[in-house]
């Protein structure tokens, strides 16, 4: 009853088609959001792994530099 009163002046089949199209659009938007969220998470993981690799490389370079300084002090 309430729906019929709310739709007073509108053709019910047109309203239902419109609501159905809105629901379909909402579903597509939700799917797109999930896909974009998954892509963001994959990219974030890749970047964090790259940062970790770079930090490890930097640590190795710093260790090598310290070893070279010690060698220079002993042999220089």
Backbone as CSV, one residue per row, in Angstrom:
resi,resn,N_x,N_y,N_z,CA_x,CA_y,CA_z,C_x,C_y,C_z
1,UNK,0.819,-1.195,0.000,0.000,0.000,0.000,0.863,1.259,0.000
2,UNK,1.838,1.305,0.884,2.674,2.495,0.991,3.401,2.753,-0.332
3,UNK,3.900,1.668,-0.955,4.598,1.802,-2.228,3.658,2.338,-3.289
4,UNK,2.454,1.812,-3.316,1.483,2.284,-4.299,1.195,3.766,-4.111
5,UNK,1.102,4.227,-2.888,0.862,5.645,-2.631,2.080,6.476,-3.029
6,UNK,3.258,5.950,-2.770,4.476,6.678,-3.117,4.634,6.781,-4.627
7,UNK,4.114,5.799,-5.356,4.234,5.779,-6.807,3.039,6.427,-7.498
8,UNK,2.183,7.048,-6.737,0.989,7.664,-7.302,1.401,8.672,-8.377
9,UNK,0.843,8.515,-9.532,1.154,9.413,-10.638,2.255,8.876,-11.543
10,UNK,2.886,7.785,-11.168,3.937,7.175,-11.988,3.469,5.804,-12.432
11,UNK,3.925,5.381,-13.581,3.602,4.033,-14.050,4.518,3.063,-13.327
12,UNK,3.904,2.081,-12.693,4.659,1.143,-11.859,5.743,0.418,-12.649
13,UNK,5.441,0.023,-13.891,6.446,-0.706,-14.670,7.643,0.187,-14.994
14,UNK,7.414,1.469,-15.235,8.523,2.394,-15.496,9.378,2.589,-14.243
15,UNK,8.697,2.703,-13.121,9.420,2.866,-11.857,10.251,1.624,-11.568
16,UNK,9.678,0.463,-11.770,10.401,-0.786,-11.505,11.601,-0.931,-12.442
17,UNK,11.429,-0.551,-13.726,12.562,-0.601,-14.659,13.661,0.362,-14.216
18,UNK,13.253,1.548,-13.786,14.228,2.544,-13.334,14.978,2.048,-12.096
19,UNK,14.246,1.507,-11.149,14.869,0.975,-9.930,15.791,-0.186,-10.281
20,UNK,15.360,-1.037,-11.189,16.204,-2.161,-11.617,17.485,-1.662,-12.264
21,UNK,17.379,-0.621,-13.082,18.586,-0.079,-13.719,19.514,0.534,-12.673
22,UNK,18.947,1.177,-11.661,19.774,1.725,-10.581,20.466,0.612,-9.802
23,UNK,19.746,-0.466,-9.548,20.339,-1.602,-8.832,21.464,-2.234,-9.649
24,UNK,21.259,-2.351,-10.968,22.300,-2.916,-11.836,23.529,-2.009,-11.846
25,UNK,23.292,-0.710,-11.919,24.409,0.242,-11.897,25.153,0.170,-10.567
26,UNK,24.426,0.054,-9.482,25.044,-0.070,-8.164,25.907,-1.322,-8.092
27,UNK,25.398,-2.418,-8.639,26.158,-3.669,-8.634,27.454,-3.505,-9.425
28,UNK,27.377,-2.871,-10.594,28.575,-2.636,-11.399,29.580,-1.753,-10.662
29,UNK,29.079,-0.724,-9.990,29.966,0.164,-9.235,30.633,-0.571,-8.078
30,UNK,29.884,-1.432,-7.409,30.456,-2.215,-6.310,31.529,-3.169,-6.827
31,UNK,31.261,-3.799,-7.982,32.253,-4.704,-8.575,33.511,-3.935,-8.971
32,UNK,33.329,-2.763,-9.569,34.474,-1.940,-9.961,35.274,-1.521,-8.732
33,UNK,34.576,-1.166,-7.665,35.260,-0.773,-6.437,36.087,-1.935,-5.891
34,UNK,35.529,-3.133,-5.919,36.262,-4.308,-5.438,37.492,-4.572,-6.300
35,UNK,37.339,-4.447,-7.628,38.469,-4.660,-8.532,39.560,-3.623,-8.288
36,UNK,39.160,-2.367,-8.143,40.135,-1.308,-7.913,40.808,-1.465,-6.554
37,UNK,40.053,-1.909,-5.571,40.625,-2.141,-4.248,41.654,-3.261,-4.301
38,UNK,41.334,-4.333,-5.026,42.275,-5.449,-5.162,43.525,-5.004,-5.911
39,UNK,43.349,-4.204,-6.956,44.498,-3.701,-7.716,45.359,-2.801,-6.834
40,UNK,44.719,-1.966,-6.020,45.456,-1.097,-5.104,46.276,-1.931,-4.122
41,UNK,45.658,-2.968,-3.575,46.361,-3.817,-2.604,47.545,-4.534,-3.248
42,UNK,47.364,-5.001,-4.498,48.485,-5.654,-5.199,49.628,-4.666,-5.421
43,UNK,49.291,-3.468,-5.869,50.310,-2.447,-6.114,51.008,-2.065,-4.819
44,UNK,50.233,-1.911,-3.758,50.813,-1.565,-2.462,51.796,-2.644,-2.010
45,UNK,51.412,-3.900,-2.166,52.287,-5.010,-1.779,53.571,-4.995,-2.597
46,UNK,53.437,-4.782,-3.907,54.623,-4.720,-4.769,55.555,-3.593,-4.340
47,UNK,54.990,-2.431,-4.062,55.810,-1.285,-3.665,56.472,-1.513,-2.311
48,UNK,55.744,-2.098,-1.379,56.332,-2.384,-0.069,57.470,-3.390,-0.194
49,UNK,57.297,-4.381,-1.069,58.375,-5.341,-1.304,59.584,-4.660,-1.934
50,UNK,59.323,-3.754,-2.860,60.418,-3.016,-3.496,61.151,-2.150,-2.472
51,UNK,60.411,-1.512,-1.589,61.030,-0.702,-0.530,61.892,-1.579,0.362
52,UNK,61.384,-2.745,0.732,62.152,-3.661,1.581,63.435,-4.093,0.879
53,UNK,63.346,-4.374,-0.422,64.542,-4.752,-1.181,65.552,-3.610,-1.218
54,UNK,65.064,-2.389,-1.429,65.956,-1.227,-1.461,66.609,-0.991,-0.102
55,UNK,65.838,-1.157,0.965,66.401,-0.994,2.309,67.471,-2.042,2.575
56,UNK,67.224,-3.260,2.113,68.213,-4.323,2.289,69.477,-4.000,1.493
57,UNK,69.299,-3.488,0.274,70.451,-3.087,-0.537,71.227,-1.963,0.112
58,UNK,70.530,-1.003,0.685,71.186,0.110,1.368,71.971,-0.385,2.572
59,UNK,71.383,-1.284,3.323,72.073,-1.857,4.482,73.355,-2.555,4.042
60,UNK,73.280,-3.291,2.947,74.465,-3.986,2.424,75.535,-2.979,1.988
61,UNK,75.117,-1.911,1.326,76.081,-0.880,0.910,76.732,-0.205,2.115
62,UNK,75.941,0.078,3.136,76.492,0.697,4.346,77.484,-0.239,5.024
63,UNK,77.173,-1.533,5.032,78.088,-2.512,5.614,79.391,-2.561,4.818
64,UNK,79.274,-2.540,3.499,80.464,-2.560,2.646,81.298,-1.292,2.842
65,UNK,80.621,-0.142,2.974,81.322,1.123,3.200,82.086,1.080,4.522
66,UNK,81.442,0.570,5.558,82.102,0.478,6.865,83.317,-0.436,6.773
67,UNK,83.175,-1.558,6.062,84.304,-2.467,5.886,85.435,-1.814,5.115
68,UNK,85.112,-1.036,4.102,86.128,-0.337,3.317,86.843,0.708,4.164
69,UNK,86.102,1.433,4.981,86.728,2.436,5.863,87.711,1.760,6.820
70,UNK,87.300,0.633,7.373,88.205,-0.093,8.277,89.455,-0.554,7.534
71,UNK,89.281,-1.046,6.335,90.417,-1.512,5.543,91.366,-0.352,5.253
72,UNK,90.784,0.827,4.896,91.612,2.012,4.611,92.370,2.438,5.858
73,UNK,91.729,2.415,7.021,92.401,2.810,8.267,93.549,1.861,8.593
74,UNK,93.341,0.591,8.361,94.397,-0.387,8.652,95.534,-0.321,7.637
75,UNK,95.194,-0.084,6.384,96.189,-0.182,5.321,96.570,1.168,4.720
76,UNK,95.923,2.216,5.173,96.163,3.527,4.569,97.226,4.270,5.216
